[in-house]
């Protein structure tokens, strides 16, 4: 009865909102769109803080964000490019109240690497599970009166799992799988072949079963947006990742409700994270986020969120106005809060910072758990050169060893790689490099609108011993008694432990855009050097390197 009442109230709220006419179909712009790079560059050049880090945006919100830039800006070429891009509507108009589009996207990709013996899984690659494109994607889009938009797709391609993979059982992974075995991919054939592709070849014994990767059911107006479906999501303007919701996961099942204006944005986000190995357990991320532009040069954001886990969910936990931390229910939930700051001191220069605290402790709460915090600091500068735009970015991040880890509920997530079933792929919901990490990344990119983009990057990653398959409670007297069922006690600073994994990643990437059927050509090369630093002896071991090449093209019909 309570659930029905809640749904009825949502329907009433939605019906009242539908009275507000809007200018565009309420489509969410996917994070893969070049529009985000263009808008960020324009905002930097204009000397104002980066626009909303809660992405993807709806078309109405993107229009509002662009309207904050004067139409007579001296960066007219970039401004006009964004305005023209947002005005494009390829839907076929049937009547005043209905339009549709049926399209097919074809993509061919080839993957080459030089060390198939040491780089054998998706996490070993820079361009892997969440980046690789299906061979074909058949898309259906429907729009009604610029207030309702629906899109879904069918993907055809090779599966990420084959019969030749190595699929052992791992005993425990955090609070996600504190005990019992889970099937995990420790060697994937598609990543061990020296030369591979996304084509359906005779050697392919399974096809894609996890689709649609992109879908949405959206209602929207000029100041609000409600959407559910599957897509890539992001909270924050980090370059190497973000601390609460990272964009490295391509297929979040979610419900998002946003309200936005020129100076304030409020969002409620719900992520549905079923357990591929246990249908009885429900896991759900619930978050609320508010952004405020305090003055012309400063934007401030605060979020407060929980991960919930149980066989059923209490309706009171769905109250978006409640401070989740005050629920005091550690058996079912874990809370995380974050602060973000975007500052534009001068034209071209932007500073971005994030701070996340996992299970913040009040003065009257016990301090058995080790500190669990993460920080990101970013400095970026953009400048125009004729009709092209340069952006140089430097970012430093550090995450405590037990960030995202608790004894009952944590921020690890598992996805079934075939028919939403094992083997599972383990990810951190927040920062893509996970906990117990130090990351320093520099990037230099050049972009010519509608022609090409190029980027070079260098990333240094130092990973401590507390990876997701290691216990977060360490018994200093009897190491064999270390486990995931007791409180996390591995203190920082990161990286922790005697054996530190160090990685150097040097990357080059380029994309060429054409007007013919939206043909896009792209390529990237990444060299990865990896070694283990033994802290007590100050020596190195297990050195390995790999050169990974990707070439692809995408075309739409």
Secondary structure, 3 states (H helix, E strand, C coil): CHHHHHHHHHHHHHHHHCCCCCCCCCCECCCCCCHHHHHHHHHHHHCCCCCCCEECCEHHHHHHHHHCCCCCCCCHHHHHHHHHHHHCCCCEEEECCEEEEEEEEEEEEEEEECCCCCCCCHHHCCCCCCCCCCCEEEEEEEEECCCEEEEEEEEECECCCCCCCECCEECCECCCECCCCEEECCECHHHHCCEEECCCCCCCCCECCCCCCCEEEEEECCCEEEEEEEECCEECCCCCCCCCCCCCCCCEEEEEEEEECCCEEEEEEEEECCCCCCCCCEEEEEEEEEEEEEECCEEEEEEEEEEEEECCCCHHHHCCCCCHHHHCCCCCEEEEEEEEEEECCCCCEEEEEEEEEECCCCCCCCCCCCCCEEEEEEEEEEEEECCEEEEEEEEEEEECCCCCCCCCCCCEEEEEEECCEEEEEEEECCCCCCCCEEEEEEEEEEEECCCEEEEEEEEEEEECCCCCCCCCECCCCCHHHCECCCCCCCCCCCCCCCEEEEEEEEEEEEEEECCHHHCEEEEEEEEEEEEEEECCCCEEEEEEEEEEEEEEEEEEC
